[in-house]
Amino acid sequence: MAATDVRPKITLACQECKHRNYITRKNRR
């Protein structure tokens, strides 16, 4: 159960980090 709950959490964090990084890169450009 813990792994199942952590999996979606990691995916969400990864997506948010990627989206944030993309915006930062665009703004930096």
Secondary structure, DSSP 8 states (H G I E B T S, - for coil): -HHHHHHHHHHHHHHHHHHHHHHHHHHH-
